[in-house]
Amino acid sequence: MWIVTALFKPLAYVSVPYLLLKYATDTNPTARYYFRVVAYYSALGLCSVWGMIVAMGMSLAGHRFDINWVVARSFYTLAGKLLDIKFVVEGEEHLDTRPAVLVGNHQSGLDILLLGRIFPKHASIMAKKELMWAPLLGGYLVASGAVFVDRRNNSTAVESLKAAGDFMKKNKTSLWLFPEGTRSMRKHHDLLPFKKGAFHTAVQAGIPITPVVCENYWRLYHKGHLEGGELKIRVLFVAPLLVLPPISTTGLTPADVGDLATRTREQMLQALRDISEPMDFQPQHPPKKDVIPASQTRDIREQTPTPNLPSIDTSPTFSRESDTEAELSTPSVSSSRMGGSENGVETEEDEGMVLVGRP
């Protein structure tokens, strides 16, 4: 009997914190939220260390362009189970088209988990040149074949984008970017205006653009709320993560970049609305309207002359909303312009590059 007591008593003491934590996360949404956030970043830190080991081994073995794929899948396997979040992909075969510029919608820091699920083999990320000299991170980026962009001024940035396209064609690698340039998490299904850097790169190199659209996951994650679940939608097995067919850039010139960016955004926006859960909310502050009695309406119309006004563009405009996420926010720069320039190369956010935190 004493043997059983000596064996199970320590296990009982060790299991008490686990049982208390499980009870707290099962009954308290706030505790569950912070537990999941801590678990997410713990997995990210662990995979950063793992990434350094993988980078050294695979670069020596001559597979440097698959380093990101291995690290991404490792992170998704670990963090996906901790958060109980699963992505189902439709059109994944389009990710095998390379070289290509991969563009995706950017909602929050949870997109790192998304990248873990779909980041393809033989693909790289874009990073600012200064990160090349960052301890640990710089070594990983160099080993994994990252494309570095010199952003000191507009002319060198444009040259860097052209060099990035040449690099992709030479090595037959794809490049991932977020053309919105910053996070766009919100309840309603929409996209920010696209920056043009990714499209300049694709046109100059003559390589296709592959749009990747993830459904609006506000229902699973926003500030103070992080739940598990499978991001799936609708009846026809339309997946929550939709990879659209590549968009050809053959025969296009820099003059076509603006139209290409607009056309790509429209296709991605339509896909976003098709695959996302229907909205079941009303705006918190609907616009106020002046109520005019019906008896006065006719008099107003008769007394008011109808001027000949020029046509007005009624297309919607977009403004940058405040970030709703806290703990899972990705790194950002302190200043960013919403209006894209001709080259779209003003800041890290303007370029839509994947911003990478330190390991």
MOBEL-V402858 format. One line per field, one symbol per residue. ss: DSSP state (H for helix, E for strand, - for the rest). phi: phi as a letter, one per 40 degrees, with the letter a starting at -180 (. if undefined). A space follows every 10 residues. Layout:
ss: ???
phi: ???
This chain:
ss: -HHHHHHHHH HHHHHHHHHH HHHHHHH-HH HHHHHHHHHH HHHHHHHHHH HHHHHHHHHH ---HHHHHHH HHHHHHHHHH HHH-EEE-EE -HHHHH---E EEEE------ HHHHHHHH-- --EEEEEEHH HHH---HHHH HHH---EEE- ---HHHHHHH HHHHHHHHHH H--EEEE--- ---------- ------HHHH HHHHH--EEE EEEE------ EE--EE--EE EE------E- EEE---E--- ---HHHHHHH HHHHHHHHHH HHHHH----- ---------- ---HHHHHHH HHH------- ---------- ---------- ---------- -------HHH H--------
phi: .ccccccccc ccccccdccc ccccccbbcc cccccccccc cccccccccc cccccccccc cgbccbcccc cccccccccc cccfbbbbbb gccccccaca ccbbcbbacc cccdcdcbdc cfbbbbaccc ccbcdgcccc ccccgcccbc bcaccccccc cccccccccc cfbbbbabcc gacbcaccca bcdcccdccc cccccgbcbb cbbbccbdcc aadgaabcic cbagccfccc bbbcddccbc gcbdcccdcc cccccccccc cdcccccdcb bbdcbcccbc cbdccccccc cccccbcccc cbccccbbbc cccccbcccc caccbacccc ccbgbcbdcd cgcccbccc
